[in-house]
Amino acid sequence: MMQEWTQEHIRFLQDAAAYGTYHARLEALLLPYFPRRGHLCDAGCGLGDLTLALAPYFQEITACDIAPAPLETLRKRAPSHVHVVPGDIFTHPPRQPYDGMVFCLFGHGQQAIQLAREQCRGPVAAVVRGESHHFLSQIPREKMGLSLLQLLQEQGIPFLQRPVALEHGQPFASLADAQNYARLYQLPWETVERQLQPIEHPQFSWYLPRMRRLWLVVWNSQ
């Protein structure tokens, strides 16, 4: 299911990024697999928090997303060597192949494999969901991690795989803010309220913890 990008969705995602260390920890996990140079592509970058975390380590980064709203936010924060590209990445091939590509919770396994084959000449890292259900609503969700691993095996592509668990919870300024979050994401308020934790922070008073179960999958595009 595609991420929604209303201003309220964006605000909650920005609050989570500002409070936690999720993207900094993703950066630390990804960097060992890439040369500290060249041109990296962050495919399906969203608000670009991972792009910005990786930006100091590359000469160029292309951040691409099909949704225009998050890219407007990223443009306001991006340094000059980060190129923000709106639209379908399949229709925006680079002039020269990327030196590396990152797919973080992006699309489907075959899309990542095909894009890497067509647009990249170096390492590829995919961060994919390892959860079978949403952590609160328990709605089933696709486990791209399993499909990607199976596809790589079927196509004879060597890869590394690593299970990852990262805290990526949601802070709230007030209980009313938490209620708005539950309503926005169609979550039962009783379930959200039961898991809320009080915190001491200049901006936030409550925190909804969430441990994200992910897979880090790395292969070489060539």
N, C-alpha and C positions, 0 to 999 in steps of 0.2 A: 504494500500500500504506500502510495506516494505521500511524503511529508506535506502537510498543509502549511501555508505561509501567510496567515493573517498577521496583523501587527501584534495581536495578543500572543499568538504562537511564537513569534520572533522574540517578544519581550521575555517570555518564560525561558526560552533557550539561551538568551543572553544572560539572564540571571544565573542559570545553572553553570554557564561557562565562567562567569565572573567569580562565583563562589568556590567552585571545585577545581580539581587538578586533572580532570579527565583528559583534556587535550595535551597537556604537558606530559602526562604518562604515556599517551599514545605516541607522541613525538619520540620519547626515549626508547620505546619499543621498535619504532620503525627505522630510526637513523642508522643502526648498525648494518642494515641491509642495502644501504645506498652509498654511492660515492659522494663525498662532500663537495660537489661541484655540479656544473652542468645544468640541464633544464629538466625540471620535475613537473609532472602533470598531476593535479589533484582533481580527479574526475568525480562529479557529483559533490561539489565542495560545500553546498549549502551556505551557511553564514560565514564560512571560511576560518573558523577558529583553528582547525588543524593546519590549514594553509599558512596562517600567520605564525603558528608555532614552528613550522618547518622552514619558513622563509629565510632566517639568518644563515642557513646552511647550504643554500643553492644560489647559483648565479641568476637563474630565472625560475619562476614558477608560473604555470598556467593553471588558473582555477576556473573550472567550467561547471555550469549547472543549467538545467533546462528551465528552472524557475527564476523569474526576474527579480522578485521582491528581496530575497536574501542577498543577491549580488549587489543591490543598491547599498545595503548595509556594509558589505565587504569593501566596496569601492571607497567608502569614506575612511577606512582604516588601513588599506593596503599600501605598502611602500611601492616605490616606482618599479621595482623589478618583478612585481607580481602582476600578471596580466589577467584581468577578469574577463572571461568570455561567456556571454549568454548564449543559450541554445543547446541543441542536441550535439553532443560531442562527436557523434558519428559523422556529422556534416561539417565539422571544424577540424580537419586534420592539420597537424603542424607542417611547416615548410620543411623542417628536418625532424626526423624521429626524436621523440623524447628520450632523455637518458634514463628516465625512470618514471613509473606511474604508481599512484596510490588510488585505491578504490575503498572508501570507507562507508560501509553500509549502503553500497551503490548497486542498484539494478539486480541482474541475474548473473549466474556464473558464466554462462556462455557469452554474454555481452562483454564481461571483463576479459575473458580469454581472447575473443575476437579483436577487441580494441587494442589490447596489448600487442597482439600479433601484427596489427596494421599500423600502429602509431608509435611503437616503442622499440628501442634497441638495447635495453638494459633490464634491470631488475623490476619486478612488479610485486606489490604488496596489497593484499585485500584483507580488510578487517570486516568480518562477516558475523552475523548473528548466530549464536549457538543455542538460543532459547526457542522452545517450541511454542510457548504461549506468552502473551503480554504479562508483565510481572504483577499487575494489579487486576486488570479486567479478565485475565485468563483466556482471552480470545486467541485462538490458534493463529500462528504466523509462520510464514515460510522460513525454513532453516536453510538459507543459502549456503551456509558453511558445508553442509553435507552434499548438496548438489554440486558445488564447485569442486570439492575434493574428488567426487565421483567422476566428474567431467575431465579433470586433469589426469586422473588415472586412465580413463578410457582412451584419451588422446595421446597417452604415452609421454606426458610432460612431467619431468621431475619437479618436485616441490617440497618445501618444508612446511610443517604445520605445527601450530602451538596454541593450546587453549589459554585464554586470557580472561581474567576477572578484574574489572575496574569499577570503582565506585563512581556513579554518575547520577546523583540524586538531584532533587529540586528544592531550592530554598524559597521561602515565602515571606513577604513583608508582614502579613497578618493572616488570621484565620479566614477572613473574607477573601484574601488573595488565594488561599488554598482551595476555598470553595469554588472560586472562579476557574481554577485549574481543573478541578474535578469535573465541573460542568463542561468546560471546553473539550476535554478529552473523553467525555462520556464515561466517567469512572464513578462507581458507587461511593458517595461521600462517607459512608460508615467505614468503608475499607481504607480510604485515604486518612480519615481522622484517627483511626486506630493506630496507624503507623507513624503519625507525625511526632517529631521530637523537638522540644524547645531548644533554641540555640542562642548564644550571645554573639551578636554581630551588629555593627553600626547600621546595616541596611535591612537585615533579615531577622525574623523572630522565630520562625519554624522551618523545619527541614524534613523532607520526605526522602528517606534513604532508598537507594537502588543500587544493587550490584549487577552490572551488565556482564553476562556470560557471552564471550566472543571467541572467535577463532582468528588467529593471524596466519594467513596463508601466503607464502612467498615462492615465486618461481622466476625464471628468466624468460623474457619475451622471445629470445632467439633460440 
